[in-house]
Amino acid sequence: MSLLKDLMDLLGPIDIPIETGVFSGKAPDEYIVITPMSDRLDFYADNQAHNVIEEARLSLFTKRNYQALKKQLTKALLAGDMTITDRQYIGFENDTKYHHYAIDVLKEYEMEDV
């Protein structure tokens, strides 16, 4: 499994366009961009990697009030066993008229799953 695939599966039913890295094409009034942030190995006393920890940022862009979508995304992520490490309002972008809200998540995978 991978974090990007799990996020796409979890967020698909919310019915908001999602892309990785950057949104291509004409942006709709609401969309999500997933940016992978880290992919690290978790070591234990035997110096062997047993787990992989993947982190990503979900950037929600909306021209409407972001509060309801923030709650919906948070519920979906928590129901999907994601760990939310940060949530923050980035700001209003005057040039595009989008509110930008970020949710950082991580998930731990066993080495056999990778």
Rosetta blueprint (number, residue, H / E / L):
1 M L
2 S L
3 L H
4 L H
5 K H
6 D H
7 L H
8 M H
9 D H
10 L H
11 L H
12 G H
13 P H
14 I H
15 D L
16 I L
17 P L
18 I E
19 E E
20 T E
21 G L
22 V L
23 F L
24 S L
25 G L
26 K L
27 A L
28 P L
29 D L
30 E E
31 Y E
32 I E
33 V E
34 I E
35 T E
36 P E
37 M E
38 S E
39 D E
40 R E
41 L E
42 D E
43 F E
44 Y L
45 A L
46 D L
47 N L
48 Q L
49 A E
50 H E
51 N E
52 V E
53 I E
54 E E
55 E E
56 A E
57 R E
58 L E
59 S E
60 L E
61 F E
62 T E
63 K L
64 R L
65 N L
66 Y L
67 Q H
68 A H
69 L H
70 K H
71 K H
72 Q H
73 L H
74 T H
75 K H
76 A H
77 L H
78 L H
79 A H
80 G L
81 D L
82 M L
83 T E
84 I E
85 T E
86 D E
87 R E
88 Q E
89 Y E
90 I E
91 G E
92 F E
93 E E
94 N L
95 D L
96 T L
97 K L
98 Y E
99 H E
100 H E
101 Y E
102 A E
103 I E
104 D E
105 V E
106 L E
107 K E
108 E E
109 Y E
110 E E
111 M H
112 E H
113 D H
114 V L
